[in-house]
Amino acid sequence: MSHLDDNHDELASELRRRSEEVGGHPIAFDSVRRTARGIQRRRRIAGGIAAVAVLAVAVPAGMAASSTLNLGQQPARQPTSGSVTSADGSTTDPSVAEPTQSPTPSESATEPTTTDPTPDSSENSSPPADPNLEKTVDLTAAGAVRGVDPAIAYIDGPTLHVADAPPLNLGVSYYDIAPHRGGWIALGSNDDGRLTLFFLAADGTVQD
């Protein structure tokens, strides 16, 4: 027996001895096969579920993409009988006559013009004035009916007119006058020509 065989027998004996020292039940070959089959079955089920999920996502996406492509492509329009297709893709039917435009009058033709008659200026002008109708009239209060005496005192030159009293000669002309404390206050000019207020007594004399 060679040295290699001796080592193999020694290794087998040592493994057998070690296995006897390990506690528990020995592992049977049938049990190992059943466990392996269960693992394979679970893997096949998991793979089938994953494939179904992929199909559930891929099929609607493919249908949507196909619908989009179909919507984007319009069917080619078939030209009708007798129609002519131009280079830009438009079709023209020769049987349909295009509307014709009515001829326009020549630009050189001129329309007759009418002139409004100018009214005679003599019709709107006023007749000349009759020199016999021009008269000068003098306005005067002579002969007019006298009304009531004025209720407000007023001055006319040097004369003061007071209601219910005869006219009073002041001897000096004033611009304006008004009653003041039983007498009068008058607006006039002094010796220098400046406007000055003068205080007058009831009889019209100037008071200092």
C-alpha positions as CSV (number, residue, x, y, z in Angstrom):
1,M,0.0,0.0,0.0
2,S,1.4,3.4,-1.0
3,H,1.8,6.4,1.2
4,L,-1.1,8.2,-0.6
5,D,-3.5,5.4,0.2
6,D,-2.4,5.5,3.8
7,N,-3.3,9.2,4.0
8,H,-6.7,8.6,2.4
9,D,-7.6,5.9,4.8
10,E,-6.4,8.0,7.7
11,L,-8.5,11.0,6.5
12,A,-11.6,8.8,6.1
13,S,-11.2,7.4,9.6
14,E,-10.7,10.8,11.1
15,L,-13.8,12.2,9.3
16,R,-15.9,9.2,10.4
17,R,-14.8,9.7,14.0
18,R,-15.5,13.4,13.9
19,S,-19.0,12.8,12.5
20,E,-19.8,10.4,15.3
21,E,-18.9,13.0,17.8
22,V,-21.3,15.6,16.3
23,G,-24.7,15.4,18.0
24,G,-28.1,15.4,16.4
25,H,-29.6,13.3,13.7
26,P,-27.7,12.4,10.6
27,I,-28.7,14.2,7.4
28,A,-30.5,11.8,5.0
29,F,-30.0,12.1,1.2
30,D,-33.8,12.0,0.5
31,S,-34.3,15.0,2.8
32,V,-31.7,16.9,0.9
33,R,-33.4,16.2,-2.4
34,R,-36.8,17.3,-1.1
35,T,-35.3,20.6,0.1
36,A,-33.6,21.2,-3.2
37,R,-36.8,20.6,-5.1
38,G,-38.7,23.0,-2.9
39,I,-36.1,25.7,-3.4
40,Q,-36.3,25.2,-7.2
41,R,-40.1,25.3,-7.2
42,R,-40.2,28.6,-5.2
43,R,-37.7,30.1,-7.7
44,R,-39.8,29.1,-10.7
45,I,-42.9,30.7,-9.0
46,A,-41.0,33.9,-8.3
47,G,-39.7,34.0,-11.8
48,G,-43.2,33.5,-13.3
49,I,-44.7,36.4,-11.1
50,A,-41.9,38.7,-12.2
51,A,-42.6,37.8,-15.9
52,V,-46.3,38.6,-15.4
53,A,-45.5,42.0,-13.8
54,V,-43.2,42.9,-16.7
55,L,-45.9,42.0,-19.2
56,A,-48.5,44.0,-17.3
57,V,-46.3,47.1,-17.6
58,A,-44.9,46.6,-21.1
59,V,-48.2,45.7,-22.9
60,P,-50.1,49.0,-22.1
61,A,-47.0,51.0,-22.8
62,G,-46.6,49.4,-26.2
63,M,-50.3,49.9,-27.0
64,A,-50.0,53.6,-26.0
65,A,-46.9,54.1,-28.2
66,S,-48.7,52.3,-31.1
67,S,-51.8,54.6,-30.7
68,T,-49.5,57.7,-30.7
69,L,-47.8,56.6,-33.9
70,N,-51.1,55.8,-35.6
71,L,-52.5,59.2,-34.6
72,G,-49.5,61.0,-35.9
73,Q,-49.7,59.4,-39.3
74,Q,-52.7,60.5,-41.4
75,P,-53.8,58.4,-44.3
76,A,-52.7,59.7,-47.6
77,R,-55.5,61.5,-49.4
78,Q,-56.3,59.8,-52.7
79,P,-56.7,62.2,-55.5
80,T,-60.2,62.2,-57.1
81,S,-60.7,61.3,-60.7
82,G,-59.5,64.0,-63.0
83,S,-57.7,65.9,-60.2
84,V,-54.2,67.2,-60.6
85,T,-51.7,67.0,-57.8
86,S,-49.2,69.9,-57.6
87,A,-45.7,69.8,-56.2
88,D,-46.8,71.1,-52.8
89,G,-49.3,68.3,-52.4
90,S,-52.5,70.2,-53.1
91,T,-55.0,68.8,-55.6
92,T,-57.0,70.8,-58.1
93,D,-60.0,69.5,-60.0
94,P,-60.0,70.9,-63.5
95,S,-63.8,70.1,-63.8
96,V,-64.5,72.9,-61.2
97,A,-64.3,76.2,-63.0
98,E,-62.7,79.0,-61.1
99,P,-64.9,82.1,-60.6
100,T,-64.2,84.8,-63.0
101,Q,-63.9,88.4,-62.1
102,S,-66.2,90.9,-63.8
103,P,-64.3,93.5,-65.8
104,T,-63.8,96.8,-64.1
105,P,-64.5,100.0,-65.9
106,S,-61.5,101.6,-67.4
107,E,-59.6,104.0,-65.2
108,S,-59.4,106.4,-68.0
109,A,-63.2,106.8,-68.1
110,T,-64.2,109.9,-66.3
111,E,-67.5,110.4,-64.5
112,P,-69.6,113.3,-65.4
113,T,-69.3,116.1,-62.9
114,T,-72.1,118.4,-61.9
115,T,-71.5,121.9,-60.7
116,D,-73.9,123.4,-58.1
117,P,-75.2,126.7,-59.2
118,T,-73.7,129.5,-57.2
119,P,-76.5,131.5,-55.5
120,D,-76.8,135.0,-56.5
121,S,-75.2,137.2,-54.0
122,S,-77.7,139.9,-54.6
123,E,-80.5,137.6,-53.2
124,N,-78.8,137.4,-49.8
125,S,-77.7,141.1,-49.6
126,S,-79.8,143.4,-47.5
127,P,-81.5,146.3,-49.2
128,P,-79.8,149.7,-49.0
129,A,-80.8,151.9,-46.0
130,D,-83.3,154.5,-46.7
131,P,-81.9,157.9,-45.7
132,N,-85.4,159.1,-45.0
133,L,-85.7,156.5,-42.2
134,E,-82.6,157.7,-40.3
135,K,-83.7,160.1,-37.5
136,T,-82.0,161.5,-34.3
137,V,-84.2,161.3,-31.2
138,D,-83.4,163.3,-28.0
139,L,-84.3,161.4,-24.8
140,T,-85.6,163.6,-22.0
141,A,-87.5,163.2,-18.8
142,A,-89.6,166.3,-19.4
143,G,-93.2,165.6,-19.1
144,A,-92.6,162.2,-17.4
145,V,-94.7,161.3,-14.4
146,R,-92.7,161.7,-11.2
147,G,-92.3,158.7,-9.0
148,V,-91.7,158.4,-5.3
149,D,-88.7,160.1,-3.7
150,P,-85.6,157.9,-3.3
151,A,-85.3,156.3,0.1
152,I,-81.4,156.4,0.0
153,A,-79.5,159.7,0.1
154,Y,-77.4,160.5,-2.9
155,I,-75.2,163.4,-4.0
156,D,-75.3,165.1,-7.4
157,G,-72.4,167.5,-7.6
158,P,-72.6,169.8,-4.6
159,T,-76.3,169.0,-4.0
160,L,-77.3,166.4,-1.4
161,H,-80.7,164.7,-2.0
162,V,-82.3,163.2,1.1
163,A,-85.6,161.4,1.3
164,D,-88.4,163.4,2.9
165,A,-86.3,166.6,2.9
166,P,-85.5,169.4,0.5
167,P,-82.2,169.3,-1.4
168,L,-79.2,170.5,0.6
169,N,-76.4,172.6,-1.1
170,L,-73.1,171.5,0.4
171,G,-71.0,174.1,-1.5
172,V,-68.4,171.4,-2.5
173,S,-68.7,168.5,-4.8
174,Y,-68.2,165.1,-3.3
175,Y,-67.8,161.7,-4.9
176,D,-70.0,159.8,-2.5
177,I,-71.7,160.4,0.8
178,A,-73.4,158.3,3.6
179,P,-75.1,159.0,6.9
180,H,-72.8,158.9,10.0
181,R,-73.8,159.7,13.6
182,G,-76.6,162.2,12.8
183,G,-74.5,163.8,10.1
184,W,-72.6,162.8,7.0
185,I,-69.3,161.2,5.9
186,A,-68.3,162.2,2.4
187,L,-65.5,161.1,0.1
188,G,-63.8,164.0,-1.8
189,S,-60.5,165.6,-2.6
190,N,-58.4,167.9,-0.5
191,D,-56.3,170.8,-1.7
192,D,-53.5,168.5,-2.9
193,G,-55.9,166.4,-5.0
194,R,-55.8,163.4,-2.7
195,L,-58.8,161.4,-1.8
196,T,-60.0,162.4,1.7
197,L,-62.9,161.5,4.0
198,F,-64.8,164.5,5.3
199,F,-67.1,164.5,8.3
200,L,-70.2,166.8,7.8
201,A,-72.8,168.0,10.2
202,A,-76.5,167.6,9.6
203,D,-76.6,170.9,7.8
204,G,-73.6,170.0,5.6
205,T,-70.9,172.0,7.2
206,V,-67.4,170.4,7.5
207,Q,-66.3,169.4,11.0
208,D,-62.8,169.3,12.2
